[in-house]
Amino acid sequence: VDTAQVYGPFTNEEVVGEALAPVRGRVAIATKFGFGFDADGKPTGALDSRPAYIRETVEGSLRRLRVDAIDLLYQHRVDPAV
């Protein structure tokens, strides 16, 4: 099942996490990172693939998806600055 932080934003990961909790061992979850968000959680349109940001943003995805590990994590857009 594919989702991304930017869908909603964040809401879709929460919905996917809740829906898949009963069948977690039978599905693979993929999510994407790479967009920046402001303090209110609104997308800024900026790209951010710095390692520190990836670590920070993955923590949020793990919490929203209700998992200890993400099966497939990939970059939503190439960040030319990284």
C-alpha positions in Angstrom: 0.0 0.0 0.0 1.5 3.3 -1.1 1.0 6.6 0.8 3.0 9.8 1.5 3.3 12.4 4.1 2.2 15.1 1.7 -1.2 13.4 1.1 -3.6 15.2 3.4 -1.0 16.3 4.4 -0.2 13.6 7.0 -3.9 12.5 7.1 -3.5 9.7 4.6 -0.7 8.1 6.6 -3.0 8.1 9.6 -5.9 6.5 7.7 -3.6 3.9 6.2 -2.1 3.1 9.5 -5.5 2.6 11.2 -6.9 0.6 8.3 -4.0 -1.7 8.0 -3.3 -2.3 11.7 -5.4 -5.6 11.7 -3.5 -7.0 8.7 -0.1 -5.5 9.1 1.7 -8.8 8.8 0.1 -9.4 5.4 0.8 -6.1 3.6 3.7 -4.0 2.7 3.6 -0.3 3.4 5.4 2.3 1.3 5.6 6.0 2.0 7.4 8.9 0.7 9.4 11.9 2.1 11.0 14.9 0.6 8.6 17.9 0.9 9.1 20.6 3.5 6.3 21.7 5.8 5.9 24.9 7.8 5.3 25.0 11.6 1.5 24.5 11.0 2.1 21.3 8.9 1.3 23.0 5.6 3.5 22.1 2.6 5.9 24.9 1.7 6.6 23.6 -1.8 10.3 23.3 -0.9 12.1 20.0 -1.3 14.1 18.7 1.7 16.1 15.5 1.5 18.8 16.3 4.1 19.7 13.3 6.2 18.6 15.0 9.4 15.3 15.9 7.9 14.7 12.4 6.7 15.3 11.0 10.2 12.9 13.6 11.6 10.2 13.1 9.1 10.4 9.3 9.2 9.7 9.4 13.0 6.4 11.1 12.2 5.5 8.6 9.5 6.2 5.6 11.8 3.9 7.1 14.4 1.1 7.9 11.9 1.4 4.5 10.2 1.5 2.7 13.6 4.5 0.6 12.6 8.0 0.0 13.9 9.4 -0.1 10.4 8.5 1.1 6.9 8.8 -1.6 4.3 9.6 0.9 1.4 10.6 4.5 2.0 11.4 6.6 -1.0 12.0 10.1 -2.1 8.9 11.9 -3.5 11.0 14.3 -5.6 14.7 14.7 -6.2 16.2 17.5 -4.0 18.8 19.1 -6.2 20.5 20.6 -3.2 21.3 17.2 -1.7 
